Amino acid sequence: MTSDLQGAQWRKSTFSADTGNCVEVASNLSGLVAVRDSKNPTGPALVSAPGEWRGFVTSIKGGTLST
């Protein structure tokens, strides 16, 4: 899946400190959600469908995602 991320509006959690070590999410893309490392804003981003992203977040919140 490829996407042009130039128009992305990136945001990070309000729980993040101002250290710059954060994950940023852009969900204003046409049918996609992108995730990137805030320390490397011009680097690669992971892109997924909104349903996949919701499933990932739900798994984290529910404690069902393990390492």
C-alpha positions in Angstrom: 0.0 0.0 0.0 1.5 3.4 -1.0 0.2 6.8 -0.1 1.2 10.4 -0.5 1.7 11.8 3.0 2.5 15.4 2.1 -1.0 16.6 3.3 -0.9 14.6 6.5 -1.7 16.4 9.7 0.4 14.6 12.3 -0.6 14.4 16.0 0.7 12.7 19.1 -0.9 11.7 22.3 -1.6 14.4 24.9 0.1 11.9 27.4 3.4 12.4 25.5 6.1 14.5 27.1 7.9 17.2 25.1 11.0 15.0 24.7 10.4 14.3 21.0 10.4 10.5 21.6 6.9 9.9 20.4 4.8 8.1 17.9 2.7 10.4 15.7 -0.5 9.5 13.9 -2.1 11.0 10.8 -5.7 9.9 10.3 -6.8 12.8 8.0 -5.7 10.8 4.9 -8.1 9.5 2.3 -9.1 6.1 3.8 -5.7 5.5 5.5 -4.0 5.9 8.9 -0.3 6.6 9.0 2.1 6.2 11.9 5.7 7.6 12.2 8.5 8.2 14.7 8.5 11.8 15.8 12.4 11.8 15.9 12.5 11.1 12.2 9.6 13.0 10.6 11.0 12.6 7.1 11.6 8.9 7.5 9.3 6.0 6.7 5.7 5.8 8.0 3.6 2.7 8.5 0.3 3.0 6.6 -2.9 0.9 7.3 -6.6 0.9 6.8 -8.6 2.6 9.5 -10.2 -0.8 10.6 -6.7 -2.3 11.0 -5.6 0.7 13.1 -8.7 0.5 15.3 -8.1 -3.2 15.9 -4.5 -2.5 16.8 -5.4 0.2 19.3 -8.2 -2.0 20.8 -5.8 -4.8 21.3 -3.4 -2.5 23.1 -6.1 -1.0 25.3 -7.5 -4.5 26.1 -4.1 -6.0 26.9 -4.5 -8.7 24.3 -1.4 -7.6 22.3 1.7 -9.3 23.5 5.4 -9.0 22.6 
